[in-house]
Amino acid sequence: MDIDEKLIKNVANLARLKLSEEEEKRFLEDFKNILSAFSDISKCDTKNTKPSIQPVVLKNRTREDKPGKCLTNEEALSNTENKEDGYFKGPKAV
């Protein structure tokens, strides 16, 4: 794939970006460097490498679920004017 000013302008147009000539030149150089790095990576031998979905072990950081004091119905409805028959009153759904 040829990385040229025409490609940079097309990508900028698709992304709805208005780039100055200086920015286009800078992005042209950046794109070339990025593709060169990926080209180097693709040369690595990965035949004996097992796929890795998550290389870092993740731990669940949630707290233990302990029952606590709950609000009474009156406490829950105390700060709203939109209540009816002991429930929150919301807009009608059609």
PDB file of N, CA, C and O in Angstrom:
ATOM      1  N   MET A   1       0.849  -1.179   0.000  1.00  0.00           N
ATOM      2  CA  MET A   1       0.000   0.000   0.000  1.00  0.00           C
ATOM      3  C   MET A   1       0.888   1.233   0.000  1.00  0.00           C
ATOM      4  O   MET A   1       1.793   1.362   0.824  1.00  0.00           O
ATOM      5  N   ASP A   2       0.623   2.118  -0.914  1.00  0.00           N
ATOM      6  CA  ASP A   2       1.386   3.356  -1.001  1.00  0.00           C
ATOM      7  C   ASP A   2       0.794   4.401  -0.062  1.00  0.00           C
ATOM      8  O   ASP A   2      -0.393   4.721  -0.118  1.00  0.00           O
ATOM      9  N   ILE A   3       1.651   4.913   0.790  1.00  0.00           N
ATOM     10  CA  ILE A   3       1.248   5.975   1.704  1.00  0.00           C
ATOM     11  C   ILE A   3       1.685   7.287   1.071  1.00  0.00           C
ATOM     12  O   ILE A   3       2.876   7.595   1.012  1.00  0.00           O
ATOM     13  N   ASP A   4       0.722   8.046   0.604  1.00  0.00           N
ATOM     14  CA  ASP A   4       1.044   9.324  -0.025  1.00  0.00           C
ATOM     15  C   ASP A   4       0.052  10.390   0.452  1.00  0.00           C
ATOM     16  O   ASP A   4      -0.857  10.106   1.231  1.00  0.00           O
ATOM     17  N   GLU A   5       0.243  11.590  -0.020  1.00  0.00           N
ATOM     18  CA  GLU A   5      -0.605  12.714   0.406  1.00  0.00           C
ATOM     19  C   GLU A   5      -2.069  12.488   0.032  1.00  0.00           C
ATOM     20  O   GLU A   5      -2.972  12.919   0.750  1.00  0.00           O
ATOM     21  N   LYS A   6      -2.298  11.813  -1.091  1.00  0.00           N
ATOM     22  CA  LYS A   6      -3.675  11.535  -1.517  1.00  0.00           C
ATOM     23  C   LYS A   6      -4.384  10.656  -0.483  1.00  0.00           C
ATOM     24  O   LYS A   6      -5.546  10.900  -0.159  1.00  0.00           O
ATOM     25  N   LEU A   7      -3.693   9.637   0.034  1.00  0.00           N
ATOM     26  CA  LEU A   7      -4.262   8.762   1.053  1.00  0.00           C
ATOM     27  C   LEU A   7      -4.548   9.535   2.339  1.00  0.00           C
ATOM     28  O   LEU A   7      -5.605   9.364   2.948  1.00  0.00           O
ATOM     29  N   ILE A   8      -3.613  10.381   2.749  1.00  0.00           N
ATOM     30  CA  ILE A   8      -3.795  11.178   3.964  1.00  0.00           C
ATOM     31  C   ILE A   8      -5.011  12.090   3.814  1.00  0.00           C
ATOM     32  O   ILE A   8      -5.811  12.212   4.742  1.00  0.00           O
ATOM     33  N   LYS A   9      -5.154  12.723   2.670  1.00  0.00           N
ATOM     34  CA  LYS A   9      -6.309  13.607   2.440  1.00  0.00           C
ATOM     35  C   LYS A   9      -7.606  12.822   2.446  1.00  0.00           C
ATOM     36  O   LYS A   9      -8.615  13.299   2.967  1.00  0.00           O
ATOM     37  N   ASN A  10      -7.597  11.618   1.872  1.00  0.00           N
ATOM     38  CA  ASN A  10      -8.799  10.781   1.845  1.00  0.00           C
ATOM     39  C   ASN A  10      -9.195  10.354   3.256  1.00  0.00           C
ATOM     40  O   ASN A  10     -10.368  10.432   3.622  1.00  0.00           O
ATOM     41  N   VAL A  11      -8.230   9.906   4.041  1.00  0.00           N
ATOM     42  CA  VAL A  11      -8.513   9.498   5.424  1.00  0.00           C
ATOM     43  C   VAL A  11      -9.019  10.690   6.234  1.00  0.00           C
ATOM     44  O   VAL A  11      -9.972  10.554   7.002  1.00  0.00           O
ATOM     45  N   ALA A  12      -8.405  11.828   6.074  1.00  0.00           N
ATOM     46  CA  ALA A  12      -8.839  13.032   6.786  1.00  0.00           C
ATOM     47  C   ALA A  12     -10.263  13.408   6.383  1.00  0.00           C
ATOM     48  O   ALA A  12     -11.065  13.814   7.225  1.00  0.00           O
ATOM     49  N   ASN A  13     -10.570  13.274   5.114  1.00  0.00           N
ATOM     50  CA  ASN A  13     -11.915  13.577   4.627  1.00  0.00           C
ATOM     51  C   ASN A  13     -12.934  12.613   5.233  1.00  0.00           C
ATOM     52  O   ASN A  13     -14.005  13.031   5.673  1.00  0.00           O
ATOM     53  N   LEU A  14     -12.595  11.316   5.254  1.00  0.00           N
ATOM     54  CA  LEU A  14     -13.499  10.319   5.835  1.00  0.00           C
ATOM     55  C   LEU A  14     -13.729  10.562   7.325  1.00  0.00           C
ATOM     56  O   LEU A  14     -14.821  10.327   7.842  1.00  0.00           O
ATOM     57  N   ALA A  15     -12.679  11.038   8.009  1.00  0.00           N
ATOM     58  CA  ALA A  15     -12.780  11.322   9.443  1.00  0.00           C
ATOM     59  C   ALA A  15     -13.313  12.724   9.702  1.00  0.00           C
ATOM     60  O   ALA A  15     -13.439  13.148  10.851  1.00  0.00           O
ATOM     61  N   ARG A  16     -13.624  13.436   8.629  1.00  0.00           N
ATOM     62  CA  ARG A  16     -14.133  14.805   8.708  1.00  0.00           C
ATOM     63  C   ARG A  16     -13.179  15.723   9.459  1.00  0.00           C
ATOM     64  O   ARG A  16     -13.577  16.513  10.314  1.00  0.00           O
ATOM     65  N   LEU A  17     -11.900  15.587   9.105  1.00  0.00           N
ATOM     66  CA  LEU A  17     -10.858  16.434   9.692  1.00  0.00           C
ATOM     67  C   LEU A  17     -10.357  17.402   8.642  1.00  0.00           C
ATOM     68  O   LEU A  17     -10.194  17.044   7.475  1.00  0.00           O
ATOM     69  N   LYS A  18     -10.118  18.612   9.058  1.00  0.00           N
ATOM     70  CA  LYS A  18      -9.530  19.602   8.167  1.00  0.00           C
ATOM     71  C   LYS A  18      -8.086  19.792   8.611  1.00  0.00           C
ATOM     72  O   LYS A  18      -7.811  20.420   9.634  1.00  0.00           O
ATOM     73  N   LEU A  19      -7.173  19.240   7.825  1.00  0.00           N
ATOM     74  CA  LEU A  19      -5.757  19.292   8.166  1.00  0.00           C
ATOM     75  C   LEU A  19      -5.051  20.359   7.342  1.00  0.00           C
ATOM     76  O   LEU A  19      -5.347  20.559   6.164  1.00  0.00           O
ATOM     77  N   SER A  20      -4.128  21.024   7.977  1.00  0.00           N
ATOM     78  CA  SER A  20      -3.282  21.969   7.247  1.00  0.00           C
ATOM     79  C   SER A  20      -2.231  21.170   6.482  1.00  0.00           C
ATOM     80  O   SER A  20      -2.061  19.975   6.721  1.00  0.00           O
ATOM     81  N   GLU A  21      -1.531  21.824   5.567  1.00  0.00           N
ATOM     82  CA  GLU A  21      -0.493  21.138   4.789  1.00  0.00           C
ATOM     83  C   GLU A  21       0.604  20.599   5.701  1.00  0.00           C
ATOM     84  O   GLU A  21       1.149  19.519   5.471  1.00  0.00           O
ATOM     85  N   GLU A  22       0.918  21.372   6.741  1.00  0.00           N
ATOM     86  CA  GLU A  22       1.939  20.936   7.699  1.00  0.00           C
ATOM     87  C   GLU A  22       1.487  19.673   8.432  1.00  0.00           C
ATOM     88  O   GLU A  22       2.281  18.750   8.617  1.00  0.00           O
ATOM     89  N   GLU A  23       0.220  19.624   8.849  1.00  0.00           N
ATOM     90  CA  GLU A  23      -0.306  18.444   9.529  1.00  0.00           C
ATOM     91  C   GLU A  23      -0.331  17.237   8.599  1.00  0.00           C
ATOM     92  O   GLU A  23      -0.024  16.121   9.018  1.00  0.00           O
ATOM     93  N   GLU A  24      -0.694  17.458   7.339  1.00  0.00           N
ATOM     94  CA  GLU A  24      -0.702  16.363   6.365  1.00  0.00           C
ATOM     95  C   GLU A  24       0.689  15.768   6.211  1.00  0.00           C
ATOM     96  O   GLU A  24       0.836  14.547   6.157  1.00  0.00           O
ATOM     97  N   LYS A  25       1.705  16.608   6.140  1.00  0.00           N
ATOM     98  CA  LYS A  25       3.078  16.128   6.003  1.00  0.00           C
ATOM     99  C   LYS A  25       3.511  15.344   7.243  1.00  0.00           C
ATOM    100  O   LYS A  25       4.174  14.312   7.141  1.00  0.00           O
ATOM    101  N   ARG A  26       3.120  15.860   8.428  1.00  0.00           N
ATOM    102  CA  ARG A  26       3.483  15.187   9.674  1.00  0.00           C
ATOM    103  C   ARG A  26       2.796  13.829   9.772  1.00  0.00           C
ATOM    104  O   ARG A  26       3.422  12.840  10.151  1.00  0.00           O
ATOM    105  N   PHE A  27       1.489  13.779   9.425  1.00  0.00           N
ATOM    106  CA  PHE A  27       0.760  12.518   9.480  1.00  0.00           C
ATOM    107  C   PHE A  27       1.283  11.529   8.441  1.00  0.00           C
ATOM    108  O   PHE A  27       1.302  10.324   8.692  1.00  0.00           O
ATOM    109  N   LEU A  28       1.700  12.017   7.297  1.00  0.00           N
ATOM    110  CA  LEU A  28       2.274  11.148   6.272  1.00  0.00           C
ATOM    111  C   LEU A  28       3.500  10.424   6.833  1.00  0.00           C
ATOM    112  O   LEU A  28       3.646   9.214   6.662  1.00  0.00           O
ATOM    113  N   GLU A  29       4.373  11.169   7.499  1.00  0.00           N
ATOM    114  CA  GLU A  29       5.563  10.579   8.103  1.00  0.00           C
ATOM    115  C   GLU A  29       5.179   9.617   9.221  1.00  0.00           C
ATOM    116  O   GLU A  29       5.757   8.536   9.330  1.00  0.00           O
ATOM    117  N   ASP A  30       4.199  10.000  10.063  1.00  0.00           N
ATOM    118  CA  ASP A  30       3.755   9.140  11.164  1.00  0.00           C
ATOM    119  C   ASP A  30       3.178   7.827  10.645  1.00  0.00           C
ATOM    120  O   ASP A  30       3.488   6.764  11.181  1.00  0.00           O
ATOM    121  N   PHE A  31       2.341   7.886   9.607  1.00  0.00           N
ATOM    122  CA  PHE A  31       1.748   6.679   9.045  1.00  0.00           C
ATOM    123  C   PHE A  31       2.817   5.740   8.503  1.00  0.00           C
ATOM    124  O   PHE A  31       2.739   4.525   8.685  1.00  0.00           O
ATOM    125  N   LYS A  32       3.801   6.303   7.845  1.00  0.00           N
ATOM    126  CA  LYS A  32       4.884   5.481   7.316  1.00  0.00           C
ATOM    127  C   LYS A  32       5.628   4.780   8.453  1.00  0.00           C
ATOM    128  O   LYS A  32       5.959   3.600   8.340  1.00  0.00           O
ATOM    129  N   ASN A  33       5.891   5.493   9.543  1.00  0.00           N
ATOM    130  CA  ASN A  33       6.583   4.894  10.690  1.00  0.00           C
ATOM    131  C   ASN A  33       5.743   3.799  11.340  1.00  0.00           C
ATOM    132  O   ASN A  33       6.269   2.750  11.711  1.00  0.00           O
ATOM    133  N   ILE A  34       4.448   4.036  11.477  1.00  0.00           N
ATOM    134  CA  ILE A  34       3.557   3.051  12.093  1.00  0.00           C
ATOM    135  C   ILE A  34       3.495   1.784  11.252  1.00  0.00           C
ATOM    136  O   ILE A  34       3.619   0.681  11.786  1.00  0.00           O
ATOM    137  N   LEU A  35       3.307   1.927   9.946  1.00  0.00           N
ATOM    138  CA  LEU A  35       3.242   0.756   9.074  1.00  0.00           C
ATOM    139  C   LEU A  35       4.569   0.016   9.027  1.00  0.00           C
ATOM    140  O   LEU A  35       4.592  -1.208   8.901  1.00  0.00           O
ATOM    141  N   SER A  36       5.665   0.743   9.128  1.00  0.00           N
ATOM    142  CA  SER A  36       6.981   0.109   9.173  1.00  0.00           C
ATOM    143  C   SER A  36       7.114  -0.732  10.441  1.00  0.00           C
ATOM    144  O   SER A  36       7.656  -1.837  10.397  1.00  0.00           O
ATOM    145  N   ALA A  37       6.625  -0.219  11.568  1.00  0.00           N
ATOM    146  CA  ALA A  37       6.686  -0.966  12.825  1.00  0.00           C
ATOM    147  C   ALA A  37       5.839  -2.233  12.735  1.00  0.00           C
ATOM    148  O   ALA A  37       6.270  -3.291  13.195  1.00  0.00           O
ATOM    149  N   PHE A  38       4.654  -2.148  12.158  1.00  0.00           N
ATOM    150  CA  PHE A  38       3.817  -3.333  12.001  1.00  0.00           C
ATOM    151  C   PHE A  38       4.455  -4.327  11.036  1.00  0.00           C
ATOM    152  O   PHE A  38       4.327  -5.537  11.219  1.00  0.00           O
ATOM    153  N   SER A  39       5.120  -3.837  10.041  1.00  0.00           N
ATOM    154  CA  SER A  39       5.822  -4.708   9.101  1.00  0.00           C
ATOM    155  C   SER A  39       6.916  -5.485   9.831  1.00  0.00           C
ATOM    156  O   SER A  39       7.101  -6.677   9.585  1.00  0.00           O
ATOM    157  N   ASP A  40       7.635  -4.819  10.719  1.00  0.00           N
ATOM    158  CA  ASP A  40       8.677  -5.492  11.504  1.00  0.00           C
ATOM    159  C   ASP A  40       8.061  -6.548  12.415  1.00  0.00           C
ATOM    160  O   ASP A  40       8.612  -7.640  12.553  1.00  0.00           O
ATOM    161  N   ILE A  41       6.934  -6.239  13.033  1.00  0.00           N
ATOM    162  CA  ILE A  41       6.272  -7.179  13.930  1.00  0.00           C
ATOM    163  C   ILE A  41       5.801  -8.412  13.165  1.00  0.00           C
ATOM    164  O   ILE A  41       5.892  -9.531  13.670  1.00  0.00           O
ATOM    165  N   SER A  42       5.300  -8.210  11.957  1.00  0.00           N
ATOM    166  CA  SER A  42       4.770  -9.343  11.185  1.00  0.00           C
ATOM    167  C   SER A  42       5.875 -10.312  10.760  1.00  0.00           C
ATOM    168  O   SER A  42       5.574 -11.437  10.361  1.00  0.00           O
ATOM    169  N   LYS A  43       7.129  -9.912  10.834  1.00  0.00           N
ATOM    170  CA  LYS A  43       8.241 -10.787  10.485  1.00  0.00           C
ATOM    171  C   LYS A  43       8.600 -11.753  11.613  1.00  0.00           C
ATOM    172  O   LYS A  43       9.373 -12.687  11.399  1.00  0.00           O
ATOM    173  N   CYS A  44       8.051 -11.544  12.810  1.00  0.00           N
ATOM    174  CA  CYS A  44       8.373 -12.388  13.959  1.00  0.00           C
ATOM    175  C   CYS A  44       7.785 -13.779  13.773  1.00  0.00           C
ATOM    176  O   CYS A  44       6.682 -13.933  13.248  1.00  0.00           O
ATOM    177  N   ASP A  45       8.533 -14.792  14.209  1.00  0.00           N
ATOM    178  CA  ASP A  45       8.083 -16.165  14.131  1.00  0.00           C
ATOM    179  C   ASP A  45       7.143 -16.448  15.308  1.00  0.00           C
ATOM    180  O   ASP A  45       7.551 -16.365  16.466  1.00  0.00           O
ATOM    181  N   THR A  46       5.899 -16.777  15.010  1.00  0.00           N
ATOM    182  CA  THR A  46       4.905 -17.034  16.060  1.00  0.00           C
ATOM    183  C   THR A  46       4.322 -18.438  15.943  1.00  0.00           C
ATOM    184  O   THR A  46       3.238 -18.699  16.465  1.00  0.00           O
ATOM    185  N   LYS A  47       5.022 -19.342  15.267  1.00  0.00           N
ATOM    186  CA  LYS A  47       4.503 -20.696  15.043  1.00  0.00           C
ATOM    187  C   LYS A  47       4.273 -21.450  16.344  1.00  0.00           C
ATOM    188  O   LYS A  47       3.274 -22.159  16.469  1.00  0.00           O
ATOM    189  N   ASN A  48       5.164 -21.316  17.312  1.00  0.00           N
ATOM    190  CA  ASN A  48       5.052 -22.062  18.565  1.00  0.00           C
ATOM    191  C   ASN A  48       4.485 -21.217  19.703  1.00  0.00           C
ATOM    192  O   ASN A  48       4.649 -21.561  20.874  1.00  0.00           O
ATOM    193  N   THR A  49       3.832 -20.133  19.372  1.00  0.00           N
ATOM    194  CA  THR A  49       3.261 -19.245  20.385  1.00  0.00           C
ATOM    195  C   THR A  49       1.784 -19.547  20.544  1.00  0.00           C
ATOM    196  O   THR A  49       1.021 -19.551  19.578  1.00  0.00           O
ATOM    197  N   LYS A  50       1.400 -19.799  21.788  1.00  0.00           N
ATOM    198  CA  LYS A  50      -0.013 -20.067  22.055  1.00  0.00           C
ATOM    199  C   LYS A  50      -0.780 -18.755  22.082  1.00  0.00           C
ATOM    200  O   LYS A  50      -0.253 -17.735  22.525  1.00  0.00           O
ATOM    201  N   PRO A  51      -2.037 -18.777  21.604  1.00  0.00           N
ATOM    202  CA  PRO A  51      -2.841 -17.547  21.657  1.00  0.00           C
ATOM    203  C   PRO A  51      -3.086 -17.128  23.102  1.00  0.00           C
ATOM    204  O   PRO A  51      -3.238 -17.968  23.990  1.00  0.00           O
ATOM    205  N   SER A  52      -3.123 -15.850  23.315  1.00  0.00           N
ATOM    206  CA  SER A  52      -3.348 -15.312  24.655  1.00  0.00           C
ATOM    207  C   SER A  52      -4.492 -14.312  24.594  1.00  0.00           C
ATOM    208  O   SER A  52      -4.389 -13.271  23.944  1.00  0.00           O
ATOM    209  N   ILE A  53      -5.572 -14.635  25.271  1.00  0.00           N
ATOM    210  CA  ILE A  53      -6.724 -13.738  25.265  1.00  0.00           C
ATOM    211  C   ILE A  53      -6.490 -12.575  26.220  1.00  0.00           C
ATOM    212  O   ILE A  53      -6.748 -11.421  25.877  1.00  0.00           O
ATOM    213  N   GLN A  54      -6.001 -12.881  27.414  1.00  0.00           N
ATOM    214  CA  GLN A  54      -5.732 -11.859  28.415  1.00  0.00           C
ATOM    215  C   GLN A  54      -4.364 -12.134  29.008  1.00  0.00           C
ATOM    216  O   GLN A  54      -4.242 -13.027  29.846  1.00  0.00           O
ATOM    217  N   PRO A  55      -3.328 -11.403  28.609  1.00  0.00           N
ATOM    218  CA  PRO A  55      -1.982 -11.706  29.088  1.00  0.00           C
ATOM    219  C   PRO A  55      -1.768 -11.395  30.564  1.00  0.00           C
ATOM    220  O   PRO A  55      -0.854 -11.947  31.176  1.00  0.00           O
ATOM    221  N   VAL A  56      -2.572 -10.543  31.140  1.00  0.00           N
ATOM    222  CA  VAL A  56      -2.439 -10.179  32.544  1.00  0.00           C
ATOM    223  C   VAL A  56      -3.625 -10.770  33.302  1.00  0.00           C
ATOM    224  O   VAL A  56      -4.776 -10.611  32.896  1.00  0.00           O
ATOM    225  N   VAL A  57      -3.331 -11.452  34.405  1.00  0.00           N
ATOM    226  CA  VAL A  57      -4.390 -12.052  35.199  1.00  0.00           C
ATOM    227  C   VAL A  57      -5.222 -10.945  35.842  1.00  0.00           C
ATOM    228  O   VAL A  57      -4.684 -10.058  36.504  1.00  0.00           O
ATOM    229  N   LEU A  58      -6.534 -11.003  35.641  1.00  0.00           N
ATOM    230  CA  LEU A  58      -7.425 -10.008  36.221  1.00  0.00           C
ATOM    231  C   LEU A  58      -8.057 -10.568  37.484  1.00  0.00           C
ATOM    232  O   LEU A  58      -8.405 -11.748  37.544  1.00  0.00           O
ATOM    233  N   LYS A  59      -8.200  -9.733  38.473  1.00  0.00           N
ATOM    234  CA  LYS A  59      -8.842 -10.137  39.719  1.00  0.00           C
ATOM    235  C   LYS A  59     -10.098  -9.313  39.910  1.00  0.00           C
ATOM    236  O   LYS A  59     -10.137  -8.126  39.586  1.00  0.00           O
ATOM    237  N   ASN A  60     -11.117  -9.955  40.436  1.00  0.00           N
ATOM    238  CA  ASN A  60     -12.358  -9.266  40.709  1.00  0.00           C
ATOM    239  C   ASN A  60     -12.154  -8.353  41.917  1.00  0.00           C
ATOM    240  O   ASN A  60     -11.815  -8.827  43.001  1.00  0.00           O
ATOM    241  N   ARG A  61     -12.357  -7.060  41.736  1.00  0.00           N
ATOM    242  CA  ARG A  61     -12.105  -6.089  42.799  1.00  0.00           C
ATOM    243  C   ARG A  61     -13.395  -5.603  43.466  1.00  0.00           C
ATOM    244  O   ARG A  61     -13.407  -4.534  44.077  1.00  0.00           O
ATOM    245  N   THR A  62     -14.467  -6.367  43.356  1.00  0.00           N
ATOM    246  CA  THR A  62     -15.721  -5.932  43.956  1.00  0.00           C
ATOM    247  C   THR A  62     -15.745  -6.291  45.434  1.00  0.00           C
ATOM    248  O   THR A  62     -15.049  -7.206  45.876  1.00  0.00           O
ATOM    249  N   ARG A  63     -16.523  -5.586  46.162  1.00  0.00           N
ATOM    250  CA  ARG A  63     -16.635  -5.844  47.598  1.00  0.00           C
ATOM    251  C   ARG A  63     -17.554  -7.036  47.833  1.00  0.00           C
ATOM    252  O   ARG A  63     -18.314  -7.437  46.952  1.00  0.00           O
ATOM    253  N   GLU A  64     -17.471  -7.591  49.027  1.00  0.00           N
ATOM    254  CA  GLU A  64     -18.352  -8.687  49.395  1.00  0.00           C
ATOM    255  C   GLU A  64     -19.774  -8.145  49.528  1.00  0.00           C
ATOM    256  O   GLU A  64     -19.981  -7.052  50.056  1.00  0.00           O
ATOM    257  N   ASP A  65     -20.724  -8.895  49.059  1.00  0.00           N
ATOM    258  CA  ASP A  65     -22.118  -8.461  49.094  1.00  0.00           C
ATOM    259  C   ASP A  65     -22.706  -8.764  50.466  1.00  0.00           C
ATOM    260  O   ASP A  65     -23.055  -9.904  50.771  1.00  0.00           O
ATOM    261  N   LYS A  66     -22.808  -7.715  51.291  1.00  0.00           N
ATOM    262  CA  LYS A  66     -23.357  -7.871  52.631  1.00  0.00           C
ATOM    263  C   LYS A  66     -24.641  -7.068  52.724  1.00  0.00           C
ATOM    264  O   LYS A  66     -24.669  -5.904  52.324  1.00  0.00           O
ATOM    265  N   PRO A  67     -25.696  -7.662  53.241  1.00  0.00           N
ATOM    266  CA  PRO A  67     -26.937  -6.894  53.404  1.00  0.00           C
ATOM    267  C   PRO A  67     -26.735  -5.770  54.415  1.00  0.00           C
ATOM    268  O   PRO A  67     -26.041  -5.929  55.419  1.00  0.00           O
ATOM    269  N   GLY A  68     -27.349  -4.653  54.130  1.00  0.00           N
ATOM    270  CA  GLY A  68     -27.239  -3.509  55.019  1.00  0.00           C
ATOM    271  C   GLY A  68     -28.598  -2.890  55.271  1.00  0.00           C
ATOM    272  O   GLY A  68     -29.628  -3.457  54.905  1.00  0.00           O
ATOM    273  N   LYS A  69     -28.596  -1.720  55.898  1.00  0.00           N
ATOM    274  CA  LYS A  69     -29.832  -1.025  56.203  1.00  0.00           C
ATOM    275  C   LYS A  69     -30.432  -0.468  54.912  1.00  0.00           C
ATOM    276  O   LYS A  69     -29.745   0.202  54.142  1.00  0.00           O
ATOM    277  N   CYS A  70     -31.692  -0.741  54.685  1.00  0.00           N
ATOM    278  CA  CYS A  70     -32.389  -0.255  53.505  1.00  0.00           C
ATOM    279  C   CYS A  70     -33.264   0.936  53.871  1.00  0.00           C
ATOM    280  O   CYS A  70     -33.650   1.102  55.028  1.00  0.00           O
ATOM    281  N   LEU A  71     -33.568   1.750  52.889  1.00  0.00           N
ATOM    282  CA  LEU A  71     -34.493   2.862  53.089  1.00  0.00           C
ATOM    283  C   LEU A  71     -35.914   2.331  53.224  1.00  0.00           C
ATOM    284  O   LEU A  71     -36.290   1.338  52.602  1.00  0.00           O
ATOM    285  N   THR A  72     -36.681   3.011  54.043  1.00  0.00           N
ATOM    286  CA  THR A  72     -38.101   2.674  54.098  1.00  0.00           C
ATOM    287  C   THR A  72     -38.771   3.287  52.887  1.00  0.00           C
ATOM    288  O   THR A  72     -38.185   4.129  52.207  1.00  0.00           O
ATOM    289  N   ASN A  73     -39.975   2.876  52.620  1.00  0.00           N
ATOM    290  CA  ASN A  73     -40.715   3.413  51.482  1.00  0.00           C
ATOM    291  C   ASN A  73     -40.871   4.929  51.619  1.00  0.00           C
ATOM    292  O   ASN A  73     -40.721   5.659  50.640  1.00  0.00           O
ATOM    293  N   GLU A  74     -41.167   5.394  52.812  1.00  0.00           N
ATOM    294  CA  GLU A  74     -41.346   6.828  53.040  1.00  0.00           C
ATOM    295  C   GLU A  74     -40.036   7.584  52.832  1.00  0.00           C
ATOM    296  O   GLU A  74     -40.042   8.673  52.256  1.00  0.00           O
ATOM    297  N   GLU A  75     -38.911   7.025  53.291  1.00  0.00           N
ATOM    298  CA  GLU A  75     -37.616   7.678  53.110  1.00  0.00           C
ATOM    299  C   GLU A  75     -37.250   7.766  51.628  1.00  0.00           C
ATOM    300  O   GLU A  75     -36.725   8.782  51.173  1.00  0.00           O
ATOM    301  N   ALA A  76     -37.526   6.707  50.886  1.00  0.00           N
ATOM    302  CA  ALA A  76     -37.193   6.688  49.471  1.00  0.00           C
ATOM    303  C   ALA A  76     -38.010   7.714  48.697  1.00  0.00           C
ATOM    304  O   ALA A  76     -37.498   8.332  47.764  1.00  0.00           O
ATOM    305  N   LEU A  77     -39.262   7.903  49.066  1.00  0.00           N
ATOM    306  CA  LEU A  77     -40.155   8.820  48.354  1.00  0.00           C
ATOM    307  C   LEU A  77     -40.148  10.231  48.922  1.00  0.00           C
ATOM    308  O   LEU A  77     -40.860  11.099  48.417  1.00  0.00           O
ATOM    309  N   SER A  78     -39.350  10.479  49.969  1.00  0.00           N
ATOM    310  CA  SER A  78     -39.415  11.764  50.667  1.00  0.00           C
ATOM    311  C   SER A  78     -38.924  12.943  49.820  1.00  0.00           C
ATOM    312  O   SER A  78     -39.358  14.070  50.059  1.00  0.00           O
ATOM    313  N   ASN A  79     -38.051  12.735  48.855  1.00  0.00           N
ATOM    314  CA  ASN A  79     -37.479  13.846  48.091  1.00  0.00           C
ATOM    315  C   ASN A  79     -38.085  14.027  46.715  1.00  0.00           C
ATOM    316  O   ASN A  79     -37.496  14.708  45.876  1.00  0.00           O
ATOM    317  N   THR A  80     -39.238  13.443  46.457  1.00  0.00           N
ATOM    318  CA  THR A  80     -39.851  13.593  45.143  1.00  0.00           C
ATOM    319  C   THR A  80     -41.299  14.021  45.261  1.00  0.00           C
ATOM    320  O   THR A  80     -42.000  13.676  46.212  1.00  0.00           O
ATOM    321  N   GLU A  81     -41.723  14.776  44.274  1.00  0.00           N
ATOM    322  CA  GLU A  81     -43.133  15.133  44.187  1.00  0.00           C
ATOM    323  C   GLU A  81     -43.857  14.143  43.268  1.00  0.00           C
ATOM    324  O   GLU A  81     -45.086  14.087  43.249  1.00  0.00           O
ATOM    325  N   ASN A  82     -43.090  13.376  42.517  1.00  0.00           N
ATOM    326  CA  ASN A  82     -43.663  12.445  41.553  1.00  0.00           C
ATOM    327  C   ASN A  82     -43.872  11.073  42.193  1.00  0.00           C
ATOM    328  O   ASN A  82     -43.125  10.131  41.929  1.00  0.00           O
ATOM    329  N   LYS A  83     -44.886  10.979  43.024  1.00  0.00           N
ATOM    330  CA  LYS A  83     -45.206   9.720  43.681  1.00  0.00           C
ATOM    331  C   LYS A  83     -46.714   9.549  43.722  1.00  0.00           C
ATOM    332  O   LYS A  83     -47.474  10.517  43.739  1.00  0.00           O
ATOM    333  N   GLU A  84     -47.117   8.298  43.736  1.00  0.00           N
ATOM    334  CA  GLU A  84     -48.542   7.989  43.770  1.00  0.00           C
ATOM    335  C   GLU A  84     -48.722   6.592  44.339  1.00  0.00           C
ATOM    336  O   GLU A  84     -48.091   5.645  43.869  1.00  0.00           O
ATOM    337  N   ASP A  85     -49.567   6.455  45.337  1.00  0.00           N
ATOM    338  CA  ASP A  85     -49.895   5.167  45.969  1.00  0.00           C
ATOM    339  C   ASP A  85     -48.648   4.425  46.456  1.00  0.00           C
ATOM    340  O   ASP A  85     -48.585   3.199  46.356  1.00  0.00           O
ATOM    341  N   GLY A  86     -47.656   5.148  46.982  1.00  0.00           N
ATOM    342  CA  GLY A  86     -46.471   4.516  47.540  1.00  0.00           C
ATOM    343  C   GLY A  86     -45.416   4.133  46.514  1.00  0.00           C
ATOM    344  O   GLY A  86     -44.485   3.397  46.842  1.00  0.00           O
ATOM    345  N   TYR A  87     -45.538   4.616  45.271  1.00  0.00           N
ATOM    346  CA  TYR A  87     -44.581   4.296  44.204  1.00  0.00           C
ATOM    347  C   TYR A  87     -44.111   5.598  43.546  1.00  0.00           C
ATOM    348  O   TYR A  87     -44.781   6.627  43.626  1.00  0.00           O
ATOM    349  N   PHE A  88     -42.929   5.529  42.885  1.00  0.00           N
ATOM    350  CA  PHE A  88     -42.498   6.649  42.059  1.00  0.00           C
ATOM    351  C   PHE A  88     -43.408   6.705  40.849  1.00  0.00           C
ATOM    352  O   PHE A  88     -43.751   5.677  40.265  1.00  0.00           O
ATOM    353  N   LYS A  89     -43.797   7.918  40.476  1.00  0.00           N
ATOM    354  CA  LYS A  89     -44.654   8.095  39.295  1.00  0.00           C
ATOM    355  C   LYS A  89     -43.781   8.602  38.159  1.00  0.00           C
ATOM    356  O   LYS A  89     -43.110   9.627  38.284  1.00  0.00           O
ATOM    357  N   GLY A  90     -43.798   7.868  37.043  1.00  0.00           N
ATOM    358  CA  GLY A  90     -42.994   8.241  35.894  1.00  0.00           C
ATOM    359  C   GLY A  90     -43.875   8.605  34.717  1.00  0.00           C
ATOM    360  O   GLY A  90     -45.100   8.537  34.813  1.00  0.00           O
ATOM    361  N   PRO A  91     -43.268   8.989  33.609  1.00  0.00           N
ATOM    362  CA  PRO A  91     -44.070   9.340  32.431  1.00  0.00           C
ATOM    363  C   PRO A  91     -44.727   8.094  31.859  1.00  0.00           C
ATOM    364  O   PRO A  91     -44.248   6.974  32.034  1.00  0.00           O
ATOM    365  N   LYS A  92     -45.840   8.324  31.170  1.00  0.00           N
ATOM    366  CA  LYS A  92     -46.561   7.209  30.550  1.00  0.00           C
ATOM    367  C   LYS A  92     -45.738   6.643  29.416  1.00  0.00           C
ATOM    368  O   LYS A  92     -45.124   7.376  28.640  1.00  0.00           O
ATOM    369  N   ALA A  93     -45.736   5.327  29.334  1.00  0.00           N
ATOM    370  CA  ALA A  93     -45.068   4.644  28.226  1.00  0.00           C
ATOM    371  C   ALA A  93     -46.135   4.162  27.271  1.00  0.00           C
ATOM    372  O   ALA A  93     -47.098   3.504  27.666  1.00  0.00           O
ATOM    373  N   VAL A  94     -45.951   4.497  26.009  1.00  0.00           N
ATOM    374  CA  VAL A  94     -46.953   4.114  25.017  1.00  0.00           C
ATOM    375  C   VAL A  94     -46.652   2.764  24.450  1.00  0.00           C
ATOM    376  O   VAL A  94     -47.391   2.274  23.596  1.00  0.00           O
TER     377      VAL A  94
END
